[in-house]
Amino acid sequence: MDRALEGDAPIDDFWPRALGIPCFGVAIPIVFDLYGSLGPSSPIAWLGQVLFLALAFALWQGNRHLLFVTADRFDWLERPWLRVARLALGIVLFTAPLTVAALGAWSHLRGGPALETSAFVGVVLTNVICVVFVAHVYETVLLVKQREADRARVAAAERARVESELLALRRQIDPHFLFNCLNTLGALLAEDPSRAQRFNASLAAMLRYLLDTSERELVSAADELSFVRRYAELCALRFDDGFRLEVETHEGWERRALPPTSVQLLVENALAHNVVSTKSPLVVTVRLDGEGVLVSHARKPREGSRGTGVGLANLEERVRLAYGGRLEVTPSAERFDVRFTSTPRLA
């Protein structure tokens, strides 16, 4: 059943109807001098006013119903001419006979000489023109509403697509992280079981973070920093004094949000592609401020290590999809810097 038949109009037009119908009903007899010599004290004149108010109500409500039914059954994009033709024909075939019938009833009610043909024609044409104009206003409002609904649907579809892509990207990260950690744990079990136990406890806490954020696009900068520090503890257990994490925080960083594991990915990337030893410690600096994050370290390429760029490309896409952020990679002979913008922390 369509909306018009259910009484559920696609637009809220209560006040236009509440004001327009009485004005229309009062104006019809006054403009065409249908009362003639009948004054305000005449009961017949008041009956006539009731008749013309009823005519205005019937015209407005009937054509409104016709417009909504037509809008439901004929889409502007698919069958525009059929919609216009049906609406125009319906308006004329409904408005003209009803107006003629009301004028005939008024002529009989008031008595005296019959209304002139010119008065009949004038009232009928005026009513049809007025109804067409009002229908045009309704159609314009309906088209605006339809466009808003279409834009909302497109936005919802785009949102669903973005969420799907973000989830796919996250699913690429978590197994990669877990694989590296398990490899490290396996090495520590052979070298130092006590350190392996501490590593295992820290790893369990980190996996809890991954589970808690698995369905989230953003986390607070404080939560991500806590995760990175725990990851640094794991790395310290593996590399002894060969790795050190330095954190700098500046005004406004607590109010920012980041994709989960975004900073940790950059720290892990530094460890994967650079020499890590007690003789030449790798120092990774993480700087957070009110604009974003900077992860920086000295370049000490490991022999045979060739980056594919997949990790950075993945992070860049996540930042872009989550909040339209940017990733800036600035390599030089001495240092490797990666900066990406953050977003105001979500409530």
MOLIN-V953457 format. One record per residue. RES is the residue in one letter. SS is DSSP state (hx for helix, st for strand, lp for the rest). OMEGA is omega in whole degrees, -180 to 180 (NA if undefined). D_FIRST is the distance of its C-alpha to the first C-alpha in Angstrom with 1 decimal. Layout:
BEGIN
RES	SS	OMEGA	D_FIRST
RES	SS	OMEGA	D_FIRST
END
This chain:
BEGIN
M	lp	-177	0.0
D	lp	-175	3.8
R	hx	-177	6.7
A	hx	-180	8.4
L	hx	179	6.6
E	hx	-177	6.8
G	lp	-179	10.3
D	lp	-177	10.6
A	lp	-180	12.6
P	lp	178	13.8
I	lp	178	17.3
D	lp	-176	19.5
D	lp	-177	20.8
F	hx	-176	22.1
W	hx	174	25.7
P	hx	178	25.5
R	hx	-178	23.8
A	hx	180	26.3
L	hx	-174	29.1
G	hx	-178	28.0
I	hx	178	27.0
P	hx	180	30.4
C	hx	180	32.4
F	hx	-179	30.8
G	hx	179	31.4
V	hx	-174	35.0
A	hx	-176	35.9
I	hx	-177	34.9
P	hx	-178	37.8
I	hx	-177	40.3
V	hx	-176	40.0
F	lp	176	40.6
D	lp	-178	43.0
L	lp	179	41.1
Y	lp	180	43.0
G	lp	-177	46.3
S	lp	-179	49.1
L	lp	-179	46.9
G	lp	-179	47.5
P	lp	-179	45.7
S	lp	-177	47.7
S	lp	176	46.3
P	hx	179	43.7
I	hx	179	42.4
A	hx	179	41.7
W	hx	174	39.6
L	hx	177	37.6
G	hx	179	37.1
Q	hx	177	35.9
V	hx	179	33.3
L	hx	-177	32.2
F	hx	173	31.9
L	hx	177	30.0
A	hx	177	27.5
L	hx	180	27.4
A	hx	179	26.8
F	hx	-178	24.0
A	hx	180	22.3
L	hx	-177	22.9
W	hx	-176	21.6
Q	hx	-179	18.5
G	hx	179	17.6
N	hx	175	18.3
R	hx	177	16.6
H	hx	179	13.3
L	hx	-178	14.2
L	hx	-178	15.1
F	hx	178	12.1
V	hx	179	9.9
T	hx	-180	12.8
A	hx	179	13.2
D	hx	-171	9.8
R	hx	-177	10.7
F	lp	-180	14.4
D	lp	-180	16.3
W	lp	-175	19.6
L	lp	-175	21.6
E	lp	-177	20.4
R	lp	-176	20.2
P	hx	-176	21.7
W	hx	178	23.4
L	hx	178	20.5
R	hx	-180	18.5
V	hx	-178	21.6
A	hx	-180	22.4
R	hx	-178	19.1
L	hx	-179	19.1
A	hx	180	22.8
L	hx	180	22.7
G	hx	180	19.9
I	hx	-178	21.9
V	hx	-176	25.1
L	hx	178	23.9
F	hx	-174	22.2
T	hx	-175	24.9
A	hx	-179	28.0
P	hx	-179	27.7
L	hx	178	26.6
T	hx	178	29.5
V	hx	180	31.9
A	hx	180	30.9
A	hx	178	31.5
L	hx	177	34.8
G	hx	179	35.9
A	hx	179	35.2
W	hx	179	37.2
S	hx	179	40.0
H	hx	-177	40.3
L	hx	-175	40.1
R	hx	-179	42.8
G	lp	179	45.2
G	lp	-178	47.9
P	lp	179	47.7
A	lp	177	44.4
L	lp	178	42.7
E	lp	180	44.0
T	hx	-180	42.0
S	hx	178	42.2
A	hx	176	40.5
F	hx	-177	37.6
V	hx	-179	37.2
G	hx	-180	37.7
V	hx	-179	35.0
V	hx	-180	32.5
L	hx	-180	33.2
T	hx	179	33.3
N	hx	179	29.9
V	hx	-179	28.4
I	hx	179	30.1
C	hx	180	29.1
V	hx	178	25.4
V	hx	180	25.7
F	hx	180	27.5
V	hx	178	24.9
A	hx	178	22.1
H	hx	178	24.4
V	hx	178	24.7
Y	hx	-179	20.9
E	hx	179	20.6
T	hx	179	23.5
V	hx	178	22.1
L	hx	179	18.8
L	hx	177	21.0
V	hx	178	23.2
K	hx	-180	20.3
Q	hx	179	19.1
R	hx	178	22.7
E	hx	179	23.2
A	hx	178	20.2
D	hx	179	21.7
R	hx	178	25.1
A	hx	178	23.9
R	hx	178	22.5
V	hx	179	25.8
A	hx	179	27.8
A	hx	178	26.1
A	hx	178	26.8
E	hx	178	30.3
R	hx	179	30.9
A	hx	179	29.9
R	hx	-180	32.2
V	hx	179	35.0
E	hx	178	34.7
S	hx	180	34.9
E	hx	178	37.9
L	hx	179	39.6
L	hx	178	39.2
A	hx	178	40.6
L	hx	179	43.5
R	hx	-179	44.2
R	hx	174	44.3
Q	hx	-174	47.0
I	hx	-172	49.1
D	hx	177	49.2
P	hx	179	50.7
H	hx	179	53.2
F	hx	-178	54.3
L	hx	179	54.6
F	hx	-180	56.6
N	hx	-179	59.1
C	hx	179	59.5
L	hx	175	60.2
N	hx	178	62.7
T	hx	180	64.4
L	hx	178	64.4
G	hx	179	65.9
A	hx	-179	68.7
L	hx	179	69.4
L	hx	179	69.6
A	hx	-175	72.5
E	hx	-173	74.2
D	lp	-177	73.8
P	hx	-179	71.9
S	hx	177	72.1
R	hx	179	70.4
A	hx	178	67.9
Q	hx	178	67.0
R	hx	178	66.4
F	hx	-179	64.4
N	hx	179	62.2
A	hx	179	61.6
S	hx	179	60.6
L	hx	179	58.4
A	hx	179	56.5
A	hx	179	55.8
M	hx	178	54.6
L	hx	175	52.3
R	hx	177	50.8
Y	hx	180	50.0
L	hx	178	48.4
L	hx	-178	46.2
D	hx	-176	45.2
T	lp	-174	44.3
S	lp	-179	42.7
E	lp	-177	39.2
R	lp	177	40.2
E	lp	-175	40.5
L	lp	172	43.1
V	st	178	45.8
S	st	179	48.2
A	hx	180	51.5
A	hx	179	53.4
D	hx	-180	51.7
E	hx	179	52.2
L	hx	177	55.9
S	hx	178	56.5
F	hx	-180	55.2
V	hx	179	57.4
R	hx	177	60.4
R	hx	177	59.9
Y	hx	178	59.7
A	hx	177	62.9
E	hx	177	64.5
L	hx	-179	63.7
C	hx	178	65.2
A	hx	177	68.2
L	hx	-178	68.8
R	hx	-171	68.8
F	hx	-178	70.8
D	hx	-179	73.0
D	hx	-177	74.2
G	hx	-179	72.9
F	st	177	69.6
R	st	178	68.9
L	st	176	65.8
E	st	-177	66.2
V	st	174	63.5
E	st	177	63.5
T	st	-178	61.0
H	lp	-172	60.7
E	lp	175	59.0
G	lp	-174	55.3
W	hx	-177	54.8
E	hx	-177	53.4
R	hx	-178	50.4
R	st	178	49.3
A	st	-176	47.1
L	st	170	47.6
P	lp	179	46.0
P	lp	178	47.3
T	lp	-177	50.6
S	hx	180	50.9
V	hx	179	54.4
Q	hx	179	55.6
L	hx	-179	54.7
L	hx	176	57.1
V	hx	178	59.8
E	hx	179	59.4
N	hx	178	59.5
A	hx	180	62.8
L	hx	-176	64.3
A	hx	-171	63.3
H	hx	-179	65.0
N	st	178	68.1
V	lp	178	71.3
V	lp	-179	71.3
S	lp	179	74.7
T	lp	178	76.9
K	lp	-179	79.3
S	lp	-176	76.6
P	lp	174	73.7
L	st	180	70.3
V	st	178	69.1
V	st	-180	65.5
T	st	176	64.6
V	st	-179	61.1
R	st	179	60.7
L	st	176	57.6
D	lp	-177	57.1
G	lp	-180	54.4
E	lp	-177	53.3
G	st	-175	53.3
V	st	173	55.5
L	st	175	58.7
V	st	-172	60.1
S	st	176	63.5
H	st	176	66.4
A	st	-180	69.6
R	lp	176	69.4
K	lp	-171	71.4
P	st	175	69.9
R	lp	-180	70.4
E	lp	178	72.1
G	lp	-180	69.8
S	lp	178	66.7
R	lp	-180	64.2
G	lp	178	61.0
T	lp	-178	57.9
G	lp	-178	56.0
V	hx	-178	53.0
G	hx	179	53.1
L	hx	178	53.3
A	hx	178	50.6
N	hx	-180	48.3
L	hx	179	49.1
E	hx	-180	48.5
E	hx	179	45.1
R	hx	180	44.2
V	hx	-179	45.4
R	hx	-178	43.5
L	hx	-175	40.2
A	hx	-177	40.5
Y	hx	177	41.3
G	lp	-179	42.6
G	lp	-178	46.2
R	lp	176	49.2
L	st	180	51.9
E	st	178	55.4
V	st	-178	58.0
T	st	178	61.6
P	st	173	64.2
S	lp	-179	67.9
A	lp	-175	71.1
E	lp	-173	71.6
R	st	177	68.2
F	st	-176	64.6
D	st	175	62.1
V	st	177	58.3
R	st	171	56.3
F	st	-178	52.6
T	st	174	50.7
S	lp	-179	48.9
T	st	177	46.1
P	st	-176	46.0
R	lp	-179	45.4
L	lp	179	41.9
A	lp	NA	41.2
END
